[in-house]
């Protein structure tokens, strides 16, 4: 019985230890953002996006994938970075902290000065997320966001 109680304590306390661990608290996340134009009327695929095209092409009904921009943004807790997506759109990323071993990243997209999209990503180390966006050049804008913990 004592072993079960100890196991339950470790299972419930471990996430708290991770969240307060100085190594994670002082960590930063290297965020890679790829701005992609997904196209229906083109079958041209940038070599870097061939895996993405195989996975998402049939699901999203797009045949062409063109990499428009690739950026690496280092984020510290509470730090905010901004990336210009197009002439009128920009992306902001803010690392809010860590939760159960995942980075909590606030992501917002603005058109001119108006917020048009906001979400919070819980990203595992080496994790990624894909966000489908507005129409762009006879297709749609996709953002592939990857995070790697660096601490």
C-alpha positions, -999 to 999 in steps of 0.1 A, spaced: 0 0 0 29 24 8 44 17 -26 11 26 -43 9 58 -24 45 67 -32 39 59 -69 8 81 -69 27 109 -53 55 107 -78 31 106 -107 13 137 -95 43 156 -83 66 149 -113 48 174 -136 52 200 -109 89 193 -106 93 196 -144 75 230 -144 96 244 -116 129 228 -126 155 256 -132 168 239 -163 134 242 -180 126 275 -164 158 290 -179 153 273 -212 145 289 -245 128 274 -276 142 278 -310 112 282 -332 114 276 -369 86 291 -390 81 282 -426 57 303 -447 43 281 -474 20 287 -504 -2 257 -510 -16 256 -546 -43 236 -563 -34 245 -599 3 237 -597 22 205 -590 55 221 -583 69 211 -549 99 226 -533 123 198 -523 122 208 -486 85 203 -486 82 169 -503 73 152 -470 47 178 -461 32 175 -497 30 137 -493 12 140 -459 -11 169 -465 -15 172 -502 -43 145 -505 -60 157 -472 -60 194 -482 -65 188 -519 -34 208 -528 -8 197 -553 18 224 -552 38 236 -522 62 265 -524 84 277 -496 81 315 -494 101 322 -462 120 303 -435 129 319 -402 145 308 -370 133 327 -339 148 322 -304 122 326 -277 128 330 -240 100 329 -214 80 361 -217 99 370 -249 81 380 -280 92 378 -316 76 391 -348 78 379 -383 65 396 -414 44 371 -434 34 394 -463 31 431 -469 0 433 -447 3 403 -424 26 397 -395 30 369 -370 39 373 -333 51 345 -311 54 347 -273 68 319 -251 45 319 -221 63 291 -202 64 254 -199 35 231 -190 40 194 -184 72 194 -203 57 212 -233 64 248 -244 33 271 -242 36 294 -272 10 321 -279 7 327 -317 -11 357 -333 -16 369 -368 -23 405 -376 -36 420 -409 -23 456 -409 -29 463 -372 -59 441 -366 -56 407 -349 -72 382 -372 -61 349 -356 -49 338 -322 -41 304 -307 -19 289 -280 3 259 -290 15 233 -265 46 221 -283 67 191 -273 104 192 -279 110 188 -316 72 191 -321 55 209 -349 21 224 -359 7 235 -392 -17 264 -394 -38 270 -425 -43 307 -433 -57 331 -457 -58 330 -495 -25 337 -511 -14 338 -547 -41 315 -561 -37 292 -531 -36 293 -494 -9 303 -468 3 276 -445 25 281 -415 46 252 -403 59 260 -368 85 238 -352 100 240 -317 132 227 -303 141 232 -266 175 248 -260 184 250 -224 
